[in-house]
Amino acid sequence: MTAAAESPAPAKSRVGQIPTRPASEPLSTGFADLDHLTAGGLRPGTLTVIASRPGIGRTTLLQDICRHNAIRHNRGTALWTLEEGPEDVVARLLSAEARVLRHQVLAGTIDEAGWERVSQRIKAVEDAPIVIDAPPSATAADIAAKAAELVAHHGVRLIAIDGIQDIRPERRNDLREREVGDVVRDLKTLARELQVPVAATAHLNRSPEKRIDKRPCLDDLRESGAITFAADLLILLHREDAYDPATPRAGEADLIVAKHRFGPEAVITVGFQGHYSRFLDIGTEPVLSRPDLGAGFASLFSGSEGVA
């Protein structure tokens, strides 16, 4: 694993060890039902957008997909984070892998049992072929130039970007919607040119909080309908326990596949452990219409510490 700041130069020496291999097959997300729905996962040349309100877990879900590919499958992964520092990303990865509380990782207050679990997983995290770039600001062109180098010469197969709306536009415009539209179209072009999947996160506006059930919809994407138009796969993330901690669905999250260019839309339920900075595959069947979601997994999964 490599953390990069302004330049990917330190990353090149690490990622150079990634074996180059054909990138024609989809990349698994780590969630069986989502992979089944998408015929294998994230397809090369496509743009996937994960959107939610703050504190629901879009950053966690994006990093779960990165963690699954880089740590579990040794696939070269490049992650740009415009909302966190590299040390925060590493803390999330280690928390999820070793099942220790993220704030304890950052504060260095892990107990003896936690250190035992860390010792078992830290080498896998350290050796993972993942580049973490956390610049204070970046344009889509900045990201594209570095991504092209990593894909062409170092075998990177997945590009992840945390914060579409945080990418600086190349050209200033009086309409924020046009600026975001230019950025998201550049990301789609990047995916098609490099023939790797690009996954990114986006903010939703406050409209879900005005609804009784708080469930998001496509119209809630903040500042740009261009995101809806350009994305091949658009996942709206929803957790009932973010609004009602006493819900029987505490510890569950819905991946609302609101747009799927190559297949059906669906709602997929996964487990959520916010205190460990991770979502979990609970292996339920995807629901192809609005579901009767029923009782939850409160006894198994709980906590929403520091979720983004």
C-alpha positions in Angstrom: 0.0 0.0 0.0 1.3 3.4 -0.9 0.1 6.8 0.2 0.7 9.6 -2.3 0.2 13.3 -1.7 0.8 15.8 -4.6 2.7 13.4 -6.8 2.4 9.7 -7.5 6.1 9.2 -7.6 6.4 7.3 -4.4 3.5 5.1 -5.6 5.3 4.1 -8.8 8.0 2.1 -6.9 5.3 0.2 -5.0 2.8 -0.3 -7.7 5.5 -1.4 -10.1 5.4 -4.8 -8.4 1.8 -5.4 -9.5 1.7 -8.1 -12.2 0.1 -6.8 -15.4 -2.8 -9.0 -16.6 -5.7 -8.6 -19.0 -8.4 -6.3 -17.7 -11.4 -7.5 -19.8 -13.4 -9.2 -17.0 -15.5 -7.3 -14.5 -14.1 -6.7 -11.0 -16.0 -8.1 -8.1 -17.4 -5.7 -5.6 -17.2 -8.1 -2.7 -21.0 -8.2 -2.4 -22.4 -11.4 -4.0 -25.8 -10.1 -4.9 -24.4 -6.9 -6.4 -22.0 -9.0 -8.5 -24.8 -11.2 -9.6 -27.0 -8.3 -10.6 -24.2 -6.7 -12.6 -23.0 -10.0 -14.2 -19.7 -10.1 -12.3 -19.2 -6.7 -10.8 -17.7 -3.4 -12.2 -17.2 -3.6 -15.9 -14.1 -2.1 -17.6 -14.8 1.2 -19.3 -17.8 2.1 -17.0 -18.5 4.7 -14.4 -20.1 3.7 -11.1 -21.4 6.4 -8.7 -22.2 5.7 -5.1 -24.3 8.6 -3.6 -25.7 9.3 -0.2 -26.3 12.0 2.4 -23.4 12.7 4.8 -22.8 10.1 7.5 -24.5 7.2 5.6 -21.4 5.5 4.5 -20.6 6.2 0.8 -16.8 6.6 1.6 -16.9 3.4 3.5 -18.6 1.5 0.7 -16.2 2.8 -1.9 -13.2 1.8 0.2 -14.8 -1.6 0.9 -14.7 -2.2 -2.9 -11.1 -1.1 -3.0 -10.2 -3.2 0.0 -11.8 -6.3 -1.6 -9.9 -5.9 -4.8 -6.5 -4.8 -3.5 -6.2 -6.8 -0.3 -8.3 -9.9 -1.0 -7.6 -10.3 -4.7 -4.2 -8.5 -5.2 -5.6 -6.3 -7.9 -3.9 -3.0 -8.6 -6.1 -0.2 -7.2 -5.7 3.6 -7.3 -7.8 5.6 -4.8 -8.0 9.4 -4.9 -9.5 10.8 -1.7 -10.5 14.5 -1.7 -12.3 14.3 1.6 -9.7 12.6 3.9 -6.0 12.3 4.4 -4.1 9.1 3.6 -3.8 8.2 7.3 -7.5 8.2 7.6 -7.9 5.8 4.7 -5.3 3.5 6.2 -7.1 3.6 9.5 -10.3 2.6 7.8 -8.7 -0.3 6.0 -7.0 -1.6 9.1 -10.1 -1.2 11.2 -12.2 -3.2 8.7 -9.6 -5.9 8.2 -8.7 -6.4 11.9 -12.1 -5.6 13.4 -10.8 -2.9 15.7 -12.5 0.5 16.3 -11.3 3.1 13.9 -10.9 5.8 16.6 -8.7 3.4 18.5 -6.5 2.9 15.5 -6.1 6.7 15.1 -5.5 7.3 18.8 -3.3 4.3 19.4 -5.5 2.9 22.1 -6.1 -0.6 20.8 -6.4 -3.2 23.5 -4.5 -6.5 23.7 -7.1 -8.5 21.8 -7.2 -5.9 19.2 -3.5 -5.8 18.7 -3.6 -9.6 18.2 -6.0 -9.1 15.4 -4.0 -6.2 13.9 -0.9 -8.4 13.9 -2.7 -11.0 11.9 -3.9 -8.5 9.2 -1.4 -5.7 9.1 1.0 -7.3 6.6 -1.9 -7.9 4.2 -2.8 -4.2 4.4 0.8 -3.0 4.1 1.5 -5.3 1.1 -1.8 -4.5 -0.7 -1.3 -3.1 -4.3 -3.2 0.1 -3.6 -2.1 3.6 -4.3 -3.7 6.3 -2.1 -3.5 9.8 -3.4 -4.9 12.6 -1.2 -4.1 15.9 -2.8 -5.6 19.1 -1.3 -7.2 19.8 -4.6 -7.2 18.2 -8.1 -8.8 18.6 -11.5 -10.1 15.7 -13.6 -7.1 16.3 -15.9 -4.7 15.9 -12.9 -6.4 12.6 -12.0 -6.5 11.4 -15.6 -2.8 12.0 -16.2 -1.8 10.0 -13.1 -4.3 7.3 -13.7 -3.1 6.8 -17.3 0.4 6.2 -16.1 -0.7 3.7 -13.4 -2.9 1.8 -15.7 -0.5 1.7 -18.7 2.7 0.9 -16.9 1.8 -0.5 -13.5 -1.2 -2.8 -13.9 -3.7 -0.8 -12.0 -7.2 -2.2 -12.8 -9.5 -0.1 -10.6 -9.7 3.7 -10.2 -11.7 5.0 -7.2 -12.4 8.7 -6.5 -14.0 9.8 -3.3 -15.8 13.1 -4.0 -16.9 14.0 -7.5 -18.2 17.4 -6.4 -14.8 18.1 -4.7 -12.9 17.8 -8.0 -11.9 21.3 -9.2 -13.4 22.2 -12.6 -11.0 23.0 -15.4 -13.2 26.0 -16.4 -15.1 28.1 -14.0 -18.8 28.6 -14.8 -21.5 30.6 -13.2 -23.6 27.5 -13.0 -22.3 24.9 -10.6 -24.3 22.2 -12.4 -22.3 22.8 -15.5 -19.0 22.5 -13.6 -20.0 19.2 -12.1 -21.3 18.0 -15.4 -17.9 18.7 -17.1 -16.1 16.7 -14.3 -18.4 13.7 -14.4 -18.2 13.5 -18.2 -14.4 13.6 -17.9 -14.5 10.7 -15.5 -16.7 8.7 -17.9 -14.2 9.5 -20.7 -11.3 8.4 -18.5 -13.0 5.0 -17.9 -13.6 4.4 -21.6 -10.2 5.5 -22.7 -8.3 3.4 -20.1 -10.8 0.5 -20.2 -10.9 0.1 -16.5 -13.8 0.6 -14.1 -14.0 4.0 -12.4 -16.0 4.2 -9.1 -16.7 7.5 -7.5 -18.8 9.0 -4.7 -21.3 11.9 -4.8 -23.3 13.9 -2.4 -27.1 14.0 -2.3 -29.1 17.1 -1.4 -31.4 17.3 1.6 -34.5 16.1 0.0 -34.4 12.6 1.5 -34.5 14.1 5.0 -37.9 15.7 4.2 -39.5 12.4 3.3 -41.2 10.2 5.9 -39.1 7.1 4.9 -35.9 9.2 4.2 -35.2 7.0 1.1 -33.2 8.8 -1.6 -34.0 8.9 -5.3 -32.2 10.0 -8.5 -33.6 13.5 -8.3 -31.7 14.0 -5.0 -28.3 14.1 -6.7 -26.8 17.4 -5.7 -26.0 20.0 -8.4 -26.0 17.8 -11.5 -28.3 15.7 -13.5 -25.2 15.0 -15.6 -24.1 12.4 -13.0 -27.3 10.5 -13.6 -26.8 10.7 -17.3 -23.1 9.7 -17.4 -23.1 6.9 -14.8 -23.5 3.3 -16.0 -24.3 2.1 -12.5 -25.7 4.4 -9.8 -26.1 3.2 -6.3 -28.0 5.3 -3.7 -27.0 4.3 -0.2 -29.7 4.2 2.5 -29.6 3.2 6.2 -32.7 3.4 8.4 -30.6 3.4 11.6 -29.0 6.7 10.5 -32.3 8.4 11.2 -33.9 6.0 13.8 -31.4 4.1 16.0 -34.2 2.1 17.4 -35.3 0.6 14.1 -35.4 -3.2 13.9 -33.2 -2.8 10.8 -30.3 -1.4 12.8 -27.1 -2.7 11.2 -28.6 -3.0 7.7 -28.1 -0.9 4.7 -29.8 -0.8 1.3 -27.8 -0.5 -1.9 -30.5 1.0 -4.1 -29.4 0.4 -7.7 -31.3 3.3 -9.2 -29.7 3.1 -12.6 -28.2 0.1 -14.3 -27.3 0.6 -17.9 -26.8 -3.1 -18.6 -29.4 -4.7 -16.5 -32.3 -4.4 -14.0 -32.6 -2.0 -11.1 -32.8 -3.5 -7.6 -32.5 -3.0 -3.9 -29.8 -5.1 -2.3 -29.5 -5.4 1.5 -26.1 -5.7 3.1 -24.9 -5.6 6.7 -23.3 -2.5 8.2 -20.6 -2.2 11.0 -19.8 1.4 11.2 -17.6 1.0 14.2 -15.4 -1.2 12.0 -15.7 1.0 8.9 -17.2 -1.7 6.8 -20.2 -3.1 5.1 -20.8 -6.9 5.0 -22.3 -9.3 2.5 -25.2 -11.0 4.1 -26.1 -13.0 1.0 -29.7 -12.1 0.5 -31.4 -12.1 -2.9 -31.7 -8.7 -4.6 -35.3 -7.3 -4.7 -36.4 -6.1 -8.1 -39.1 -3.9 -6.8 -39.8 -1.9 -3.6 -39.2 -4.5 -0.9 -41.0 -5.6 2.3 -37.7 -5.3 4.2 -38.9 -6.9 7.4 -36.8 -7.3 10.6 -33.1 -6.6 10.7 -29.8 -7.8 12.0 -29.6 -5.6 15.0 -28.1 -8.3 17.1 -25.3 -8.9 14.6 -24.4 -5.4 13.3 -24.5 -2.1 15.0 -22.7 1.2 15.4 -22.1 4.2 13.0 -18.9 5.7 14.4 -17.4 8.3 12.1 -19.2 7.2 9.0 -18.9 9.1 5.7 
